[in-house]
């Protein structure tokens, strides 16, 4: 009977994956913007996402918007970022949380500290979350940032040296032991330290997963986020040849192990996030934030029924703000049913039973037995993980589409806002 149940669940997961792939291909097509970012029509406190698109080295699997670090460009970028933030304030938006993503957000600590201070002077900010990597953990005693970051998320990806070599992070960020020591040193200095982990490497086995969790439970960071390895559409063929084919069946097995072992110590906050405490900002801020504003090159905003995208070109970003225009260049407006489907997916991903707004989808979830007594079970959590994985692949497609329009000059700006020739 269990085999029949497992086969049925696998079919549901495969069906959900295909539906999400079809939906993202159908809906996620940015068009040149016709209407600018609207003025705020309420006093709701939203989340402010700030994108810092600079890295000293570029990881081969990373699909996020980034350029190789150039200090003059990056310093000018922060100046422009401040201008954009002031313009968003003028539109009437209010924020109580900030999430810095990248890129490497802590690559210029002084400028990052000034950006946080400006945001707190404009808005009522109660929590600030920053991403970082093991090589750019901020100076824990840096006066420019001391006490300003409430949550530091560190991209570890693996405590297995073999996997770190495979994905090109060993030389960049050190061995698993070195990364362990850096995180352990950072934990006492921040209210929340999160570590990002990737699972389902093609070479990974069950013993590897157990060892990863053993290390995490020894370290005991306040938060842990487990992401399934995802090949963005534009790099899927190359990474498949380099690392191997991603296995859905292995992913499901590994996910079950993660849930069973992490659940004995941590509280599951989303399909991917685990926390020692029940409160505090997590990586998947979209769960609790139905709307958000993104500033910076390549940042996305979601307001009402529309997704907005800023230009991915740094000189165009500079040009727009130099001329006192917001750098928003593209958008997608979704039909009501698509918005309801998105909300349903996000609710399930946040481990909350979805509403009955959509007859077909809600009944499919009911017969799938993915939640009971208003609580999403591990089957439902994995189903949500599968759907969110495909949604993120769709967003990767948008980023790739926007970045395909760039050339080598689009990663540089200088003090005047013009292209810096390299």
N, C-alpha and C positions, 0 to 999 in steps of 0.2 A: 504493500500500500504506500509506503514511504517513497519507493522508486517512482510510482505513478504520480505522487504529489510533486516530487522533485522535477519530473519531466514536464508536468504542467507549468510549474513555476519557471522553468527554463524557457518554455515557449512564450510565457507572458513577458519575460525579460527581453527575449529576442524581438517580440512584437513591439514592445515599448521602444526599444532601440531603433527599429526601422521607422516607426512613426515619428520619432524625434528627428531622425535624419531627414525624412521627407519634409517635416515642418520647417526645419531650419533652412533647407534649400529653397523652400517656397517663400518664406517670409523675410529672411535675413539678406536683403539686397538694399544697400544704401543708395540713396539718390541725392544729387546736389540739392542743397537746402533751398526751400521756397520761403519758409517762415522762420524768423530768428527764434532763439530761445525765448520763451514767453516770460513776462513779468510774473512774480509770485502773486497769487490771488488769495493767499491765506497766510496764517502765522505759524503753520506747522514747522516743527524742527526736523530738518532732513539731514542726511549724511553728506559731507563734502569729501569727494574723492580727489586726491591730488597726485598727478602722475609725474614721476621723475625718470625720464627715458635715457639714463646713462649707465653704462657698465664698463669696467676696465677690460673685462673679457666677456665674450658672448657664448653662452652655453648652447650646444647644438640642438637641444630638444625644446628650448624655451621659445614660445610663440608670442610672447608679449612684445609690445612696441618698445624698442630700445636702439640706441646708437652707441658706438664705442666712445668712451669718455674723452672729451676735449675740454680742458678747464675754462678757457675764455668763453666758449659756447655755453657751458653749464652755468657759469656765473651770470652771464647775460640772461639766460633762461629763467633763473630765479627772480631777477628783476621784473621780467615780463609776467611771470607767474603772479607776482604781487599785484601788478596792474590788473590782470584778469580777475583776481579775487575781489578787488575793490569794485570792479564793474558788476560782478555777480551780486555784491552787497547792494549796489545801487538798484538792481532789479527787485530788491525786496526779499530775497531768500534768507532764511534763518537756518542755522546749523547748530547741533549740539555735539556732533561727533565728526572726527576727521580720520580718514584712512589714506595713508601715503603708500602708493604702489609704484613698481618700476619694472625694469631698471633696478638700480641700487639707490634707495632713498637716502641713505646715510653717507653718500659719497662726498658731500660737502657739508660737514656738520655745522659750521657757522651759518651758512645760508639756510640750512634746514631749521635751525633754531630761530632765525629771524622770521621765517615763514610761519612757524607755529605761533610766535609772538604776535605777528600781524593778524592772524586768524582769530586769536583770542581777544584782540582789541576790537575786532569787527563783529564777532559773533559770541554767543554764550556757549563756549566749548567746554564739555565736561570730560571728554576722553579723546586721546590721540593714539592711533595705532600706526606703526611704521614697519615696513618690511626691511630685512637686511640679509646679508650672507655672512658666513663665518669669517671671511677676510676683511669685512668692513663693519664689524661690530664697533659701535662708537666708543670713544674713550669714556669709560664709565664715570670718570670724574670731570668730563668736559663741562666747563661752566656755561657754555652756550646751550647745552641740551639737558643739563642736570635738572631732573624733576619735571621735564616737559613731555616725556613719552610715557604713556600709561600701559602700552602694550607693544612689545617688540617681538616681531615674528621673524624667526631665523630659518632660512632655507638650508636644511641639512640634506634632505632627500634620501640619505641612507647612512647607516653606521656600519656598512659592509664595504671594506676596502676594494674588493673585487668590483662591486657595482660602481663605486666612486671612480675607479679607473675606467670602467666601460663608458660612463657618461661624461668623462673628461673633467671631473671635479677634483680628483686627488691632487694633481699638481697645483691647481688654483687655490684650493682651500685647505689642503692638508689631509692627514689620515683621519680615520674615524675616532681614534683616541684623542687627537689634537682638537677635533671639533667638539667632542664630548667635554673636554676640559674648558673650552671657550664658553660653551653654553652654561656649564656648571658655575663658572665665574660670573656670568651675566645675571643668572636667576635672582640673586638677592637684591639687585639694583633696580628692578622694575616691578611694578605691581603685578604684571602678567608677562611671562615669556612663553611664546609659542614656538614649537619647532614643526616645520613642514617636512613631511615624509612622503616618498613615492613608493607604491607597491605595484607588483605585477611586471617587474622586469622580465624579459624573455628567459633569462638565465636563472631566475629566482626559483627556489623550491620551498617547501613547507618548513624545512629546518631553518632556512634563511629568515623567513618571516618570524619564527619563534625567537631567533637570536636578536632580531631587530627590536621586538617587543621586550625581551629581557633587558636590553640596554636602556630602553625608554623607561621601564619601570624602576631601574636602578637610578637613572637620572632624575626622574619625577619632575619634569617641567610642568608648570601650571596648565599649559594647553598643548595638545598635539593635533595636527591635521594630517590625515592620510589621504593622499590623492592617488587614484589609479593612473598609471603611466598612460599618457595620451599622445598620439602622433598627430600633430596638426596636418590638415589636408595637403599643404604645400611641401611638407617634409616627410610625409608618411613613407613614400617609396624609398627614399634615401635611408631613413632610420630602420626600415624593415630589413634592408640589405645589410646594414651595419650591425644591428642588435638582434634582429629576429622578429618573427610574427607575434603579435600580442594575442594571448589566449583568453577568451571570455570565460571559459570553464575554470582556468586557473585563477582568474581574477575573483570569481565567485567564491572559490575555496579559501583564498587568502583573506577575502573580506570577512568571511565567517569566523576565521581564526582571530582576526583583529577585533571583531565585535565581542567574541567570547572572552578574550583575555583582557582587553582594555576595559571592558564593562565591569570587571571585578574591582577596579581601582578608580576609574574615571567615569564621569557622567557624559553620556553621548548628547551633544548639543545639536548636531546635524548629521546627515549621512556621512560626512567626512570629518567632523570636528569633535574633539574630546576634551573635557575640561575637569579639573579638580573641583572647581566651583560651578554653581548653576548660573551665575551671572557674568557679565563682562562681554565686551565686543569680541567677535570671532571673525575668521577670514570671510565666511560667507555672509557678509553684512546684508545682502539682498533679502535674507530671510525675514529680518525685522524691519527692513527699510524698503518699502514698496516704491519709493521715489528717492533719487539722489542726483546731485550735480557733480560733474567731473570737470576739473580744470587741468590745463597742461596739454601739451601736444599728444594726440592720440587718445585723449580721455573721452569717456562716454558719459552722457547724462540720460536719465530716464524720468520724464515728466508727463503725467496724464497717460496718454496712449502712444507716446512718441519717444523713440530712441534717437539721441543726437550724438554726433561725433565731431570732435575737433580735428583740424588738419594734422596730418602725420608729418608734415614737412616743417622743420625748425625755422628756415627763413620765411616761409609763409605765415607761420605762427607769429614770428616777430613783426612781419609786415602788417598783419591785421591789427595787432595791439598798438603798434606805433601810430597807426591811423585811427586809433580809438574805436576799433571794431572788435567784437568778440570773434575768436578764431573758429567758430562752429561752421563747418562746411557741408555736412551731409546729415541726412535723417531718414528714419523709417517710421511711418505711422501704421500701427497695427489695428486690424478690425477687432470689434468687441469679443468675438469668440476666441481669437488668438490670445488676447489679454487674459481671459478667464482660464485658458489652458496653461498659460505661463504662471498665473497665480496658484493654480492647482499643483503644478510641479514644484513650485517654491515651498508651498505648505507641506507637501509630502517630504521634501528634502529637509525641511526644518522639523521633521518628525511629528507633524500635526496632521490629523485626518482632514482631508479636503472637504469642502462644502459640496452640496448636491446641485450646484448651478448647472453642471453639464451632465445630462442624462446618461449618454453612452460612456463617457470616461469614468464617472463616479460609480456606475454599476459594474464596470469592468474591474475597478479597484476592489469593490465589495466581494465579487466572486473570486478574486485573486487571493482573498484572505490575507491582506497585507497590514491590516490594523484591526484592533478590537478594543472595546472599552475606552474609546477615544485615545488610544495609544498605538503608534506605529511600531510594528514588530520588526525583527531583523530582516525578514523577507521584504517588507515595505521599504526599509532603509536601503537595501541593496537595489531595489527597483528604482528608487529615487536617485541613487548613485549612477545607475546606468543612464537614466534620462538626462541628468545634469552633465554627465560626461559628453553626451551627444550635443547638448546645448552649447557647452563650452567649445566643442569642435566647430560649431556653427559660428561662434564669435571669433574663433581663430581664423575662419574663412574670411570674415569681414576685415580683420586686421591684415591678412595677407593681401586681400584685394586693394586695400588702401596703400599698403607699403609697396605693392608692385608698381605704383605710379611714381615712386621716388627714384632719385639718382644719387650719386656719391656726394653731391653738394647739399643735399637736404638734411644732412646730419650736423651742419655747422652754422653758427651765427656769430656775430661779433658785436661790439659795443654799440655800433650804429644801427644794428638790426639787419645789416646786409650779410651776404654770404661771406664766410671766412674761407678763402682759398687754401686748400691743403695739397 
